[in-house]
Amino acid sequence: MFTAQELNTKVIFQRLEEVVDPQTGYREEVWTDIGSTFAKVEPLVGREYVAAMAVQAENNVKVTMRWREGIKPADRLLIRGQQWGIASIQNIKFQNREMLVYAKRLN
């Protein structure tokens, strides 16, 4: 469980979508914002670090937030201007109240 005060970092969700240029007909894949929320973002340390089989702790984070429907592992997160790939999504206690996302830095 978390308090609203702990949700102090803005997280933007993005999904890779194919767009077609109406003038040229050229197809291009573009990351599109699909939503945003405030979350608690923490680096993986200790046992979580080992359990996630992480190579470098500073490149892996645990993001705790209120439940959001429709987020997929193929999506990505933008946190403080950095891109993060989703490694796993957990529905805490299967109650659709909060979710835990493990992510790895992409850039």
C-alpha positions in Angstrom: 0.0 0.0 0.0 1.1 3.6 -0.6 0.0 7.0 0.3 -0.9 9.7 -2.2 2.0 11.7 -1.0 4.4 9.0 -2.2 3.1 9.3 -5.8 5.4 12.2 -6.6 6.8 11.3 -10.1 5.0 11.8 -13.3 4.9 8.8 -15.6 3.8 8.9 -19.2 2.7 5.7 -21.0 3.5 5.3 -24.6 2.5 2.8 -27.3 4.2 2.1 -30.6 1.7 2.8 -33.4 1.9 2.7 -37.1 0.9 6.0 -38.8 0.5 6.6 -42.5 1.5 10.0 -44.1 -1.6 11.0 -46.1 0.4 12.8 -48.7 3.1 10.2 -49.4 1.5 7.0 -48.1 4.7 6.2 -46.2 4.1 4.1 -43.1 6.1 4.9 -40.0 6.1 3.6 -36.5 5.8 6.3 -33.8 5.7 6.2 -30.0 2.4 7.8 -29.0 1.3 9.0 -25.5 -1.6 6.9 -24.3 -1.9 8.3 -20.8 -0.1 9.6 -17.7 -0.2 9.3 -14.0 1.8 10.0 -10.8 3.7 7.1 -9.3 6.2 6.1 -6.8 9.5 5.3 -8.6 12.3 3.4 -6.8 15.5 1.8 -7.9 15.7 -2.0 -7.5 17.9 -2.9 -4.6 18.8 -6.0 -2.4 16.6 -9.0 -2.9 14.4 -7.4 -5.6 17.6 -6.6 -7.6 18.7 -10.3 -7.5 15.1 -11.6 -8.1 14.8 -9.4 -11.3 18.1 -10.8 -12.5 19.2 -7.2 -13.1 22.7 -6.5 -14.5 22.9 -2.9 -13.1 20.8 -1.6 -10.3 20.7 2.0 -11.6 19.1 0.8 -14.9 16.1 -0.9 -13.3 13.2 0.6 -11.3 10.1 -0.4 -9.6 7.1 1.8 -10.3 4.1 1.6 -8.0 0.9 3.4 -9.1 -2.9 3.2 -9.0 -4.4 0.5 -11.2 -4.6 1.3 -14.9 -6.4 -0.9 -17.4 -4.8 -1.6 -20.8 -1.1 -1.2 -20.0 0.9 -3.9 -21.8 4.5 -5.1 -21.6 5.0 -3.9 -25.2 4.4 -0.3 -24.0 7.0 1.9 -22.6 7.3 4.6 -19.9 8.7 8.1 -19.9 10.0 9.1 -16.5 11.9 12.4 -16.0 12.6 12.5 -19.8 14.1 8.9 -19.8 12.6 6.0 -21.7 11.9 2.8 -19.8 10.9 -0.6 -21.2 8.3 -2.6 -19.2 9.7 -5.9 -17.9 6.6 -7.0 -16.0 3.3 -5.7 -14.7 1.8 -7.0 -11.5 -1.8 -6.5 -10.2 -1.1 -6.2 -6.5 -3.4 -8.7 -4.6 -5.5 -9.0 -7.8 -7.8 -6.2 -6.6 -7.4 -3.7 -9.5 -6.4 -1.0 -7.0 -2.7 -0.7 -7.5 -0.1 -2.0 -9.9 3.6 -2.6 -9.8 5.7 -2.2 -12.9 9.3 -3.4 -13.2 11.1 -1.4 -15.9 14.5 -1.2 -17.5 16.1 2.0 -18.9 16.3 2.0 -22.7 18.5 5.0 -23.3 
